[in-house]
Amino acid sequence: MAITFGDTSNPSNITTYLDALFSQTLANYSKKMIDNIGKSNALFHKLIAGSMYEDGGSGTYIQIPLMTALNPIDTYEGYDELSVTPIEGVTSAVYQWSSIVTPIVYAMLDVLKNRERIVDLVKTKIQQAEMGIQEGFMTHFLQGSGNGALTTPKVSGTNGSTSVDPIAKLIEFSTTSETVGNISGNTETWWRNQTATSAATTYVGFLKEMVNMFNSCSKSAGGPPDLILMDQTSYELFHFAFFDRYRQITEDQKFPFTNFKFMGATVAWDEKIPNVFAGTTDTSTTTGGTAYFINTKFFRMKYMSGRDFTMLKDENGKSFAKPINGDSRVGHMVWTGNICVNNRRKHGVLGKIARTLT
């Protein structure tokens, strides 16, 4: 259906198809949408704000260069011969593309009813799609396939396709069995993150465990964690323990989430952080909570060129189609990519954090 602006008796008038209006509005809104999705999750915000949200090009998979060894150094004097031995220890992690899609659907009756406010209708539909992607994206990344399968990517019940790799797979608790980026942590010891089970019953004991995990993730080149992501109860216990010990709390005023600073890292919470010890999405039980220690320099969000929250088009270049048996229009907004890690040793997870401390 065309929406006509102006008096049709004029020698010049403009007819805009809703398809084109949707596409143009979405193109103008794309950057804001990416920023908003970043503001829905503390890790995504760090990645997007820190320029770790990257165009991954195309191809059959995402390839991330890795360093498994560093160049040695030596001393020399005068005419000593300098080493020219090539250093091995460069490989790649390989991640699969994952496509996330949400429909944008409008009834032609809605168009007829909203002739005077058609732009508002378009914006509302796009924002509706954006909020759906935010909610689904966060759930897939933080909880995987859910109870008993936190390390398994979310699988579509409709077509069997898989979503992005979940955080519980990238930063694994307790075991070394996961294959991440096509590299086995079971056989490659350098490809393992830090992990610990909390046994603290007091605020001081909990602080000691947090300091120990932070320092364990800080070893070797690359610096310490800059983000600690916790469930709500663990965050509140840690917040109180920190204040009780030091009598002061410093916040990052520019960070769009409730937070405080610990050893230079930003500490925040998310309602979807799972219970890694029990393997469930419930962190309210006595089996405890979770704290992820993340160095965002070694995380990447890679998207495929041309699939960065864009509308799918048919062979005629149209984004919307009329169902055979309906008076509506249907289009789909898609994101294709994955969340990648390129140095697992710089991340850690503390599980089974008590629900009460003394």
C-alpha positions as CSV (number, residue, x, y, z in Angstrom):
1,M,0.0,0.0,0.0
2,A,1.2,3.5,-0.8
3,I,1.0,6.5,1.5
4,T,0.5,9.7,-0.4
5,F,1.7,13.0,1.0
6,G,0.3,16.3,-0.2
7,D,-2.6,17.3,-2.5
8,T,-2.8,14.9,-5.4
9,S,-4.0,17.7,-7.6
10,N,-0.7,19.4,-7.4
11,P,1.7,18.9,-10.3
12,S,4.2,17.2,-8.0
13,N,3.4,14.8,-5.1
14,I,5.3,12.1,-3.3
15,T,4.1,8.5,-2.8
16,T,6.0,6.5,-0.2
17,Y,5.6,2.8,0.2
18,L,5.5,1.6,3.7
19,D,8.1,-1.0,2.8
20,A,10.6,1.8,1.9
21,L,9.6,3.8,5.0
22,F,10.3,0.9,7.2
23,S,13.7,0.2,5.6
24,Q,14.8,3.9,5.7
25,T,13.6,4.4,9.3
26,L,15.5,1.2,10.3
27,A,18.6,2.3,8.5
28,N,18.5,5.7,10.4
29,Y,17.7,3.9,13.7
30,S,20.4,1.1,13.4
31,K,23.1,2.8,15.4
32,K,20.7,3.7,18.2
33,M,19.4,0.2,18.3
34,I,22.9,-1.2,18.7
35,D,23.6,1.2,21.5
36,N,20.3,0.3,23.2
37,I,21.1,-3.4,23.0
38,G,24.5,-2.6,24.6
39,K,22.7,-0.9,27.4
40,S,20.6,-4.0,28.1
41,N,23.7,-6.0,29.2
42,A,26.8,-4.9,31.1
43,L,29.2,-7.0,29.0
44,F,27.6,-6.0,25.7
45,H,27.9,-2.4,26.8
46,K,31.6,-2.8,27.5
47,L,32.2,-4.4,24.2
48,I,30.2,-1.9,22.1
49,A,31.6,1.1,23.9
50,G,35.1,-0.3,23.7
51,S,35.0,-0.9,20.0
52,M,35.0,-4.7,20.4
53,Y,31.8,-4.9,18.3
54,E,33.3,-5.7,14.9
55,D,32.4,-6.5,11.4
56,G,33.5,-10.1,10.9
57,G,33.2,-10.0,7.1
58,S,31.7,-13.1,5.6
59,G,32.9,-16.6,4.9
60,T,31.9,-20.0,6.3
61,Y,33.0,-19.2,9.9
62,I,34.5,-16.6,12.2
63,Q,38.3,-17.0,12.6
64,I,40.0,-15.4,15.6
65,P,43.8,-15.3,15.8
66,L,45.3,-16.7,19.0
67,M,48.7,-16.5,20.6
68,T,49.6,-19.7,22.4
69,A,53.2,-18.6,23.2
70,L,55.1,-15.3,23.5
71,N,58.4,-14.3,21.9
72,P,61.3,-14.9,24.3
73,I,63.7,-12.1,24.9
74,D,67.5,-12.2,25.4
75,T,70.4,-9.9,26.0
76,Y,73.4,-9.1,23.7
77,E,76.5,-7.1,23.6
78,G,78.6,-5.6,20.7
79,Y,78.9,-8.0,17.8
80,D,76.9,-10.9,19.4
81,E,74.7,-12.8,16.9
82,L,71.0,-11.9,17.2
83,S,68.4,-14.7,17.2
84,V,66.4,-15.1,14.0
85,T,64.5,-18.3,15.1
86,P,60.9,-18.0,14.2
87,I,58.5,-18.4,17.1
88,E,55.6,-20.9,16.9
89,G,52.5,-20.5,18.9
90,V,50.1,-18.7,16.7
91,T,46.8,-20.5,15.9
92,S,43.1,-19.6,15.4
93,A,39.9,-20.2,17.2
94,V,36.9,-20.9,14.9
95,Y,33.4,-19.9,15.8
96,Q,30.2,-20.7,13.8
97,W,27.9,-18.0,12.5
98,S,24.6,-17.8,14.4
99,S,21.5,-16.0,13.0
100,I,18.9,-14.3,15.2
101,V,15.7,-13.1,13.6
102,T,12.6,-11.3,14.7
103,P,9.5,-10.6,12.6
104,I,8.0,-7.2,12.0
105,V,4.4,-7.6,11.1
106,Y,1.7,-5.0,10.5
107,A,-1.9,-5.3,9.5
108,M,-3.2,-3.2,6.6
109,L,-6.1,-2.1,8.8
110,D,-3.5,-0.5,11.2
111,V,-2.0,1.4,8.3
112,L,-5.5,2.7,7.3
113,K,-6.3,3.7,10.9
114,N,-3.0,5.5,11.3
115,R,-2.6,7.5,8.1
116,E,-2.0,10.7,10.0
117,R,0.6,9.0,12.3
118,I,2.2,6.4,10.0
119,V,5.8,7.3,11.0
120,D,4.9,6.7,14.6
121,L,3.5,3.3,13.7
122,V,6.7,2.3,11.9
123,K,8.9,3.4,14.8
124,T,6.7,1.5,17.3
125,K,7.0,-1.7,15.3
126,I,10.8,-1.3,15.0
127,Q,11.1,-0.6,18.7
128,Q,8.9,-3.7,19.4
129,A,11.4,-5.8,17.4
130,E,14.3,-4.2,19.1
131,M,13.0,-5.0,22.6
132,G,12.3,-8.6,21.5
133,I,15.9,-9.0,20.3
134,Q,17.2,-7.5,23.5
135,E,15.3,-9.9,25.7
136,G,16.0,-13.0,23.6
137,F,19.7,-12.1,23.0
138,M,20.4,-11.7,26.7
139,T,18.6,-14.9,27.6
140,H,20.4,-16.9,25.0
141,F,23.9,-15.5,25.9
142,L,23.5,-15.7,29.7
143,Q,21.5,-18.9,30.1
144,G,22.1,-21.0,26.9
145,S,19.5,-23.8,26.7
146,G,18.5,-23.3,30.3
147,N,18.4,-25.7,33.2
148,G,20.9,-28.5,32.9
149,A,22.3,-27.1,29.7
150,L,23.8,-23.7,30.5
151,T,26.9,-24.4,28.3
152,T,24.8,-25.5,25.3
153,P,23.7,-22.8,22.8
154,K,19.9,-22.2,22.7
155,V,18.4,-24.5,20.1
156,S,15.3,-23.5,18.2
157,G,12.3,-25.8,18.9
158,T,11.0,-25.0,15.4
159,N,14.0,-25.7,13.1
160,G,16.8,-27.0,15.3
161,S,19.2,-24.2,14.6
162,T,21.5,-22.9,17.3
163,S,22.0,-19.4,18.8
164,V,25.2,-17.7,20.0
165,D,27.6,-19.4,22.3
166,P,26.5,-18.8,26.0
167,I,28.8,-17.3,28.6
168,A,28.8,-20.5,30.6
169,K,30.5,-22.2,27.7
170,L,33.1,-19.4,27.0
171,I,33.9,-19.1,30.8
172,E,33.4,-22.6,32.1
173,F,32.7,-23.6,35.7
174,S,34.5,-26.6,37.3
175,T,35.4,-28.7,34.3
176,T,37.7,-28.4,31.3
177,S,35.5,-30.5,28.9
178,E,34.2,-27.7,26.7
179,T,35.5,-27.2,23.2
180,V,35.5,-23.4,22.5
181,G,36.3,-22.0,19.2
182,N,37.0,-25.5,17.9
183,I,39.8,-25.9,20.5
184,S,39.4,-28.4,23.4
185,G,40.1,-27.1,26.9
186,N,40.4,-30.7,28.0
187,T,43.6,-31.3,25.9
188,E,45.0,-27.7,25.7
189,T,45.7,-26.5,29.2
190,W,46.5,-23.0,27.9
191,W,42.9,-22.7,26.7
192,R,41.3,-22.9,30.1
193,N,39.7,-20.1,32.2
194,Q,40.0,-19.7,35.9
195,T,37.4,-21.4,38.1
196,A,36.7,-21.8,41.8
197,T,33.9,-23.0,44.1
198,S,33.1,-20.7,46.9
199,A,33.2,-22.0,50.5
200,A,33.0,-18.6,52.3
201,T,30.5,-18.2,55.1
202,T,31.6,-14.8,56.2
203,Y,32.0,-11.4,54.5
204,V,35.8,-11.5,55.0
205,G,36.1,-15.0,53.6
206,F,34.0,-13.9,50.5
207,L,36.3,-10.9,50.0
208,K,39.3,-13.1,50.1
209,E,37.8,-15.4,47.4
210,M,37.0,-12.4,45.2
211,V,40.5,-11.0,45.5
212,N,42.1,-14.4,44.8
213,M,40.0,-14.9,41.6
214,F,40.7,-11.4,40.5
215,N,44.5,-12.0,40.9
216,S,44.3,-15.4,39.2
217,C,42.7,-13.8,36.1
218,S,45.3,-11.0,36.2
219,K,48.3,-13.3,35.7
220,S,50.4,-12.9,32.5
221,A,50.2,-10.1,29.9
222,G,46.9,-8.4,29.2
223,G,46.0,-6.9,32.5
224,P,43.3,-7.7,35.0
225,P,39.6,-8.1,34.6
226,D,37.7,-4.9,34.0
227,L,34.2,-6.3,34.6
228,I,32.8,-8.6,37.3
229,L,29.2,-9.7,36.4
230,M,27.1,-11.3,39.2
231,D,23.6,-12.3,40.0
232,Q,21.6,-9.9,42.2
233,T,22.0,-11.7,45.6
234,S,25.8,-12.2,45.1
235,Y,26.1,-8.5,44.1
236,E,24.3,-7.3,47.1
237,L,26.4,-9.5,49.5
238,F,29.6,-8.4,47.9
239,H,28.5,-4.7,47.9
240,F,27.8,-4.9,51.7
241,A,31.0,-6.9,52.4
242,F,33.1,-4.4,50.5
243,F,31.5,-1.4,52.3
244,D,31.7,-3.1,55.7
245,R,35.4,-3.6,55.2
246,Y,36.4,-0.4,53.5
247,R,33.6,2.0,54.5
248,Q,33.5,3.6,51.0
249,I,32.0,2.7,47.6
250,T,33.1,4.3,44.3
251,E,30.8,4.1,41.3
252,D,31.4,4.6,37.6
253,Q,28.9,7.4,36.9
254,K,29.2,6.9,33.1
255,F,28.3,3.2,33.3
256,P,24.5,2.7,32.6
257,F,24.0,0.0,35.3
258,T,24.0,-0.1,39.0
259,N,27.7,-0.7,39.9
260,F,30.7,-0.1,42.1
261,K,34.5,-0.3,41.6
262,F,36.6,-3.2,42.9
263,M,40.4,-3.2,42.3
264,G,39.7,-1.1,39.2
265,A,37.0,-3.4,37.8
266,T,33.4,-2.5,37.4
267,V,31.1,-4.8,39.4
268,A,27.5,-5.1,38.1
269,W,24.6,-7.6,38.3
270,D,22.2,-9.1,35.8
271,E,18.9,-10.8,36.5
272,K,19.8,-13.6,34.0
273,I,23.1,-14.7,35.5
274,P,22.7,-18.4,36.1
275,N,23.6,-20.7,39.0
276,V,26.6,-22.4,37.5
277,F,27.2,-24.8,40.4
278,A,23.7,-26.3,40.2
279,G,23.5,-25.8,36.4
280,T,20.2,-24.0,36.7
281,T,18.9,-20.5,36.0
282,D,17.7,-20.1,39.6
283,T,20.3,-18.3,41.8
284,S,17.9,-17.9,44.8
285,T,18.4,-21.5,46.0
286,T,20.9,-22.5,48.7
287,T,23.2,-24.0,46.1
288,G,24.5,-20.5,45.5
289,G,25.2,-17.7,43.1
290,T,27.8,-16.8,40.4
291,A,30.4,-14.2,39.7
292,Y,32.0,-13.9,36.2
293,F,35.4,-12.1,36.0
294,I,35.8,-10.7,32.5
295,N,38.7,-9.0,30.7
296,T,36.7,-7.4,27.8
297,K,39.9,-6.9,25.8
298,F,39.8,-10.6,25.0
299,F,36.1,-10.7,24.0
300,R,34.7,-9.8,20.6
301,M,31.1,-9.5,19.2
302,K,31.5,-10.3,15.5
303,Y,28.7,-9.7,13.1
304,M,28.5,-10.7,9.4
305,S,28.7,-7.9,6.8
306,G,25.2,-6.9,5.8
307,R,23.6,-8.7,8.7
308,D,23.9,-6.2,11.5
309,F,20.2,-5.8,12.5
310,T,19.1,-5.4,8.9
311,M,15.9,-6.3,7.1
312,L,16.0,-9.4,4.9
313,K,15.1,-8.7,1.3
314,D,13.6,-10.9,-1.4
315,E,14.9,-11.3,-5.0
316,N,13.1,-8.1,-6.0
317,G,14.7,-6.1,-3.2
318,K,11.5,-5.9,-1.1
319,S,11.6,-6.3,2.7
320,F,7.9,-7.0,3.3
321,A,5.6,-9.5,1.7
322,K,1.8,-10.1,1.8
323,P,0.8,-13.6,3.1
324,I,-1.3,-15.5,0.6
325,N,-4.2,-15.7,3.0
326,G,-3.9,-12.5,5.0
327,D,-4.4,-8.8,4.8
328,S,-1.0,-7.9,6.5
329,R,2.6,-7.5,5.7
330,V,5.5,-9.5,7.1
331,G,9.2,-8.7,7.2
332,H,12.2,-10.0,9.2
333,M,15.0,-8.2,10.9
334,V,18.2,-10.3,11.3
335,W,21.5,-10.3,13.1
336,T,24.2,-12.9,12.2
337,G,27.4,-13.3,14.2
338,N,28.7,-14.7,17.5
339,I,30.4,-13.8,20.7
340,C,34.0,-14.9,20.7
341,V,36.8,-15.1,23.3
342,N,40.5,-15.2,22.3
343,N,42.3,-15.7,25.6
344,R,40.4,-17.8,28.1
345,R,43.1,-17.7,30.8
346,K,42.2,-14.0,31.4
347,H,38.6,-14.8,32.5
348,G,37.3,-16.7,35.5
349,V,34.1,-17.8,37.3
350,L,33.3,-18.2,41.0
351,G,30.4,-20.5,41.7
352,K,28.3,-21.7,44.7
353,I,28.4,-18.2,46.4
354,A,26.4,-18.5,49.6
355,R,23.0,-16.8,49.9
356,T,23.7,-15.4,53.3
357,L,27.0,-14.4,55.0
358,T,28.0,-13.3,58.5
